[in-house]
Amino acid sequence: MYFSFIIPIYNRPDEIDELLQSISLLDFIKPFEVVIVEDGSTIPCNEIVEKYEDKLNISYFFKANSGPGASRNYGMQKAKGDYFIILDSDCILPKHYLESVSKSIENEFVDCFGGPDNALDSFSDIQKAINFTMTSFLTTGGIRGGSEKVGKFQPRSF
């Protein structure tokens, strides 16, 4: 199974640097690709991406701004993987992430998966509080204000 990370980005070169660093440290031994889609940024990240070209199978695309959804779709059109993993640029992956995903899919294949993220142990209390607020099912990570039906709910990217 070949994985493609799809990462739309808009004006966040520092974030993509941290994410690509964490991806470069994954303990997964099979090939995978990283597709970066720059969504019309005025602060591009092409120089950051270039730092990882010798460590990762990475593609970089710059397109006119159209929002994260259209950029994810664009990235999937360019990707070569059997399975797409869509990440926001502010994610940092643990070393075992892709190995865990692979084992989980091998044990019980699914067409789609997702779930909440976790705050790093190094986060301050305020960063952990913000993380909870952004990902908890009870807040913006869940069904916002009761206005959305469970059947129509769209989870956050990560």
C-alpha positions as CSV (number, residue, x, y, z in Angstrom):
1,M,0.0,0.0,0.0
2,Y,1.4,3.3,-1.1
3,F,0.6,6.4,1.0
4,S,0.4,10.0,-0.1
5,F,0.4,12.8,2.4
6,I,-1.6,15.7,1.0
7,I,-0.8,19.0,2.7
8,P,-2.4,22.3,1.6
9,I,-0.6,25.3,3.0
10,Y,-1.3,29.1,3.0
11,N,1.4,31.5,4.4
12,R,2.8,29.1,7.0
13,P,6.4,28.2,6.1
14,D,7.4,27.7,9.7
15,E,4.7,25.2,10.3
16,I,5.4,23.2,7.2
17,D,9.1,23.0,8.3
18,E,8.1,21.4,11.6
19,L,5.7,19.0,9.9
20,L,8.2,18.0,7.2
21,Q,10.8,17.5,9.9
22,S,8.5,15.1,11.7
23,I,7.6,13.2,8.5
24,S,11.3,12.8,7.7
25,L,11.8,11.1,11.1
26,L,9.0,8.5,10.6
27,D,10.1,4.9,11.3
28,F,8.1,3.6,8.3
29,I,10.4,1.7,5.9
30,K,8.2,1.5,2.8
31,P,8.1,4.2,0.2
32,F,5.5,7.0,0.5
33,E,5.1,10.5,-1.0
34,V,4.4,14.0,0.3
35,V,2.4,16.4,-1.8
36,I,2.6,20.1,-0.8
37,V,0.0,22.4,-2.3
38,E,0.7,26.1,-1.8
39,D,-2.7,27.8,-2.0
40,G,-1.8,31.2,-3.4
41,S,0.4,32.2,-0.5
42,T,2.2,35.5,-0.3
43,I,4.8,33.9,1.9
44,P,5.7,30.8,0.0
45,C,7.3,27.7,1.5
46,N,9.3,26.5,-1.6
47,E,12.6,27.0,0.1
48,I,11.5,25.0,3.1
49,V,10.3,22.2,0.8
50,E,13.7,22.2,-0.9
51,K,15.4,21.4,2.4
52,Y,13.6,18.0,2.5
53,E,14.0,17.0,-1.2
54,D,16.9,14.7,-0.3
55,K,15.1,13.1,2.7
56,L,11.5,12.7,1.3
57,N,9.8,11.9,-1.9
58,I,8.2,15.3,-2.1
59,S,6.3,17.3,-4.7
60,Y,5.5,21.0,-4.5
61,F,2.7,22.7,-6.4
62,F,1.8,26.4,-6.3
63,K,-1.7,27.4,-7.4
64,A,-4.1,30.3,-7.2
65,N,-5.8,30.7,-3.8
66,S,-9.0,28.7,-3.7
67,G,-9.2,27.5,-0.1
68,P,-8.1,24.3,1.7
69,G,-10.8,22.0,0.2
70,A,-10.0,22.7,-3.4
71,S,-6.3,22.5,-2.6
72,R,-6.8,19.1,-1.0
73,N,-8.6,17.9,-4.1
74,Y,-5.8,19.3,-6.3
75,G,-3.2,17.5,-4.2
76,M,-5.2,14.2,-4.6
77,Q,-5.3,14.7,-8.4
78,K,-1.5,15.0,-8.4
79,A,-0.8,12.2,-5.9
80,K,0.1,8.7,-6.8
81,G,-0.9,6.9,-3.6
82,D,-3.4,4.2,-2.9
83,Y,-4.3,5.9,0.3
84,F,-4.4,9.7,0.9
85,I,-3.5,11.1,4.3
86,I,-4.6,14.8,4.5
87,L,-2.8,16.9,7.0
88,D,-3.0,20.6,8.0
89,S,0.3,22.4,8.0
90,D,0.4,22.8,11.8
91,C,0.5,19.0,12.5
92,I,3.5,17.3,13.9
93,L,3.5,13.5,13.6
94,P,4.9,11.0,16.1
95,K,7.6,8.7,14.8
96,H,5.3,5.7,14.7
97,Y,2.4,7.5,12.9
98,L,2.6,5.9,9.5
99,E,3.5,2.5,10.8
100,S,0.5,2.6,13.1
101,V,-1.8,3.7,10.2
102,S,-0.5,0.9,8.0
103,K,-0.9,-1.8,10.6
104,S,-4.4,-0.6,11.4
105,I,-5.5,-0.7,7.8
106,E,-3.9,-4.1,7.2
107,N,-5.8,-5.5,10.3
108,E,-9.1,-4.0,9.4
109,F,-9.3,-2.2,6.0
110,V,-11.4,0.9,5.8
111,D,-12.0,3.3,2.9
112,C,-11.7,6.4,5.2
113,F,-10.4,7.1,8.7
114,G,-9.9,10.0,11.0
115,G,-9.7,11.1,14.5
116,P,-8.7,13.8,17.0
117,D,-5.2,15.0,17.3
118,N,-3.1,15.3,20.5
119,A,-1.2,18.1,22.0
120,L,2.5,17.5,22.4
121,D,3.8,17.0,25.9
122,S,6.0,20.1,25.3
123,F,3.0,22.3,24.8
124,S,2.3,25.0,27.4
125,D,-1.0,24.9,29.3
126,I,-2.5,27.5,27.1
127,Q,-1.5,25.6,23.9
128,K,-3.1,22.4,25.4
129,A,-6.2,24.4,26.2
130,I,-6.4,25.7,22.6
131,N,-5.8,22.2,21.3
132,F,-8.7,20.9,23.4
133,T,-11.0,23.7,22.2
134,M,-10.1,23.1,18.6
135,T,-10.5,19.3,18.6
136,S,-13.0,18.3,21.3
137,F,-16.2,16.8,20.1
138,L,-17.9,19.2,22.5
139,T,-16.5,22.3,20.8
140,T,-15.4,23.3,17.3
141,G,-14.0,19.8,16.7
142,G,-17.5,18.4,17.1
143,I,-20.8,19.4,15.8
144,R,-20.7,23.2,16.1
145,G,-23.6,24.8,18.0
146,G,-26.0,22.0,17.2
147,S,-26.6,23.5,13.8
148,E,-25.2,20.6,11.9
149,K,-26.6,17.1,11.8
150,V,-24.4,14.2,12.5
151,G,-25.0,12.7,9.0
152,K,-23.7,15.9,7.4
153,F,-20.8,16.6,9.7
154,Q,-17.4,17.1,8.0
155,P,-14.5,16.4,10.3
156,R,-11.4,18.6,10.5
157,S,-8.5,17.7,8.2
158,F,-6.4,15.9,10.7
